[in-house]
Amino acid sequence: MPLVPTTLLQSNLPGLDLIHRGKVRDVYALPGNRLLIVATDRLSAFDVVLPDPIPGKGEMLTQISNFWFGKTAHLMPNHLLDVPLAEVLPAGTDLALYEKRAVVTRRLKPVPVEAIARGYLIGSGWKDYLASGSLCGISLPAGLKQAQQLAEPIFTPSTKAAVGDHDENVSFDAVIAAVGTDLAEQVRTATLTIYQWAAAYAAERGIIIADTKLEFGTDEQGTLYVMDEMLTPDSSRFWPAEEYRIGISPPSYDKQFVRDYLEAQGWNKQAPGPHVPAEVISGTAAKYAEALQRLAGLKLD
């Protein structure tokens, strides 16, 4: 049954304890060491939340994340709990507004690192390579071109910025300093394992996953879980394989469409973000919807 998109810029759930309002997700505490995570239709670009929502975006992000969490459960445990939303939403809440965009999860201790796997040289990785010939302390061969596939995927962590701040690429040694050697190694291994499995899966469906950002948390026993979102157009670069070329920034199914528009406006990438034209909003929604359909077989109406 097709998804019929709703629009939600900011959640409002009286009686629940709002503990965090992020760039996209609103997070509420639930009894039993659980969380209710609501994916809104907010869009962030260059770490700034833009004023205009993308209708249905939060639903698409949640559905594609849930798809990947299920597909990769054999590789890594994740934060999802099988709890019906109707059991935790406040009385009188419009269930239809939340049922495709909210999930009940374990409450974990976040690992304070953005765990990024890169299979191709693009984005901030390309800029770092041009400047230094390396990426997050990893030396790369000379003469690589924009969007070129790397000999093997690499782990390129970054700091986890607050809303309005910018993430910064850091070395693996910095991750070790922040969380310890054992946990750092676990995060790196899990990130690359998930990326390589998902990239192979997507390749069979005509999509290149150039890179992706994952987030992890630990429970009270120290077990590592993948959490937040997973392999979405917000956290990954998806390229149509048939349009991929080395030497250019390929067209994508992700928010690069918005980034390219904003780059052309001369915006200084500081808050407040500019308004985005209706055609860019609808074009972005269409790209997210196509990725959802090609990867997960889910259709947005």
Buried (B, 14 or more C-beta within 10 A) or exposed (E): EEBEBBBBEEBEBEEBEBEEBBBBBBBBBBEEEBBBBBBBBBBBBBBBBBEBBBBBBBBBBBBBBBBBBEBBEEBBBBBBBEBEBEEBBEEEBEEEBBBBBBBBBBBBEEBEBBBBBBBBBBBBBBBBBEEEEEBBEBEBEEEBEBBBBBEEBBBBBBBBEEEEEBBEBBBBEBBBEBBEEEBBBBBBEBBBBBBBBBBEBBEEEEBBBBBBBBBBBBBEEEEBBBBBBBBBBBBBBBBBEEEBEEEEBBBBBBBBBBBEBBEEEEBEEEEEBBEBEEEBBEBBBEBBBBBBBBBBEBEBE
